Amino acid sequence: MDGLFAPIALRESAGEAHYAIALDVEEPYLDDHRPGGHPLFSTVMGIEALAEAARRCSGEGMTPRLREVCVLKPYIAIAPGPHAVEAVIRVPAGPRDASNARFDCSLGSVEPSGAVTEHLRAHVEFAAPARAPLLATSKHRQAVGPPPTRRTVGADEVYRLFFHGPAFRVIAGAQYRDARMQCRLAPGLPPIHRGWPGPSEMAPRLIEFALQSAGLLELAASGRMMIPHSISAIERFLPIDVDHQGAIFATAGFDAEDPAAVNIDVADAQGRGILHVVRYRTEPLPFAVNAVAADRLRELLLATAP
């Protein structure tokens, strides 16, 4: 499969392969992601680009999962003209198991000066598909069917503060309860890439859904707006990807052993796990936000708690 970005092989050396990833500022994955006014290549799209490039070095039939995702410096498309990033896929030394391949990956770009800026690092592993866990706990069932009297913070309220354009307005409703944020995925979202109707490697919009749910949790708990710093692991289970048919929910909660990190489960209405994000960590925003809007959204989220 070509993937969302169709990585182009540039060169190979012993244990290392380089791929070009062309970016289009008119596509929603950039045009609908402008936190500071300029198109920013989001963490979730960078994850997808790395997984697609790593797939070129692996085989079909195995499921990608990510470990030790590290966000270094976002790629911002400021200058006019075509834009591109480069994925570097390294095969670790030592014996390899044909049923379990692992690659050390990085995503970077070349500055006009010739200097290389690294934007993202991750370990990409390919293994036999994992069985979808059943996540229909009592808390998840509450998220699936909340009491009709329970207030929900809707998309209009969320995106008065969040900067995302239509393709990334993934939250239809949010509720804060038991120190967790429970969100419902918005239906009928426009495509993130108009030229690619097929499936992706990592379901980037579902990862975006998970991270935005975590962002609402942090806002409710501390009043802070944050951006991605790192993720310990991302596991994908069910092949729900493009149109996201049916109800899908995210539950975000702070890690019991590391309260600075958030774990997020994305599941369908039957409680089957679709995506699991382990120990998502953030850092402060590099730009100012509307403090009045942030306080207002936090008040609304806290008002949904029992």
LINLIN-V485981 format. One record per pair of residues at least 12 apart in sequence whose ideal C-beta (glycine too) atoms are under 6 Angstrom apart, sorted by the first residue. I is the first residue (numbers start at 1). J is the second residue. Records with the same first field share a line. If there is no record, write none. Layout:
# LINLIN-V485981
I: J, J
This chain:
# LINLIN-V485981
3: 52
4: 48, 193, 196, 200
5: 21, 49, 52
7: 19, 21, 52, 53
8: 20
15: 91
16: 90
17: 57, 89
18: 86, 88
19: 53, 87
20: 84, 86
21: 49, 85, 87
22: 84
23: 83
25: 39, 77
27: 193
28: 167, 192
29: 45, 192, 193
32: 165, 166, 167, 168
33: 168
35: 163
36: 287
38: 76, 78
39: 77
40: 74, 76
41: 75
43: 71, 228
44: 204, 207, 208
45: 204
46: 107, 120
47: 202
48: 200, 202, 204
49: 87
50: 87, 105, 107, 122
51: 64, 124, 201, 202
52: 201
53: 87, 89
54: 89, 103, 105, 124
57: 89
58: 101, 126
62: 126, 127
63: 129
64: 124, 126, 201
65: 125, 235
66: 122, 124, 234
67: 123, 233
68: 123
69: 122, 231
70: 121, 230
71: 228, 229
72: 118, 119
73: 117, 119
75: 109, 119
85: 107, 109
86: 108
87: 107
88: 106
89: 103, 105
90: 104
100: 127
101: 126
102: 125
103: 124
104: 123
105: 122, 124
106: 118, 121
107: 119, 120
130: 237
132: 237, 238, 272, 273
133: 273
134: 271
135: 265, 267, 271, 273
136: 271
140: 271
143: 182, 249, 251
144: 269
151: 304
152: 173, 175
153: 174, 300, 301
154: 173
155: 169, 171, 172
157: 300
158: 171
160: 293
161: 293, 294, 297
166: 190
167: 190, 192
168: 208
170: 186, 208, 209, 212
171: 183, 212
172: 184, 186
174: 216
175: 304
176: 220, 301, 304, 305
177: 305, 306
180: 251, 253
181: 213, 216, 217, 252
182: 251
183: 213, 250
184: 249
185: 209, 244, 248
192: 205
199: 241
200: 241
203: 241
206: 266, 275
209: 250
210: 250, 264, 266, 277
213: 250, 252, 264
214: 252, 262, 264, 280
217: 252
219: 298
220: 298, 301, 302
223: 298
225: 285, 289, 294
226: 282
227: 285
229: 281, 282, 283
230: 281
231: 280
232: 278, 279
233: 278
234: 277
235: 276
236: 275
237: 273, 274
238: 274
240: 274
246: 268
247: 269
248: 268
249: 267
250: 264, 266
251: 265
252: 264
255: 279
261: 279, 281
262: 280
263: 278
264: 277
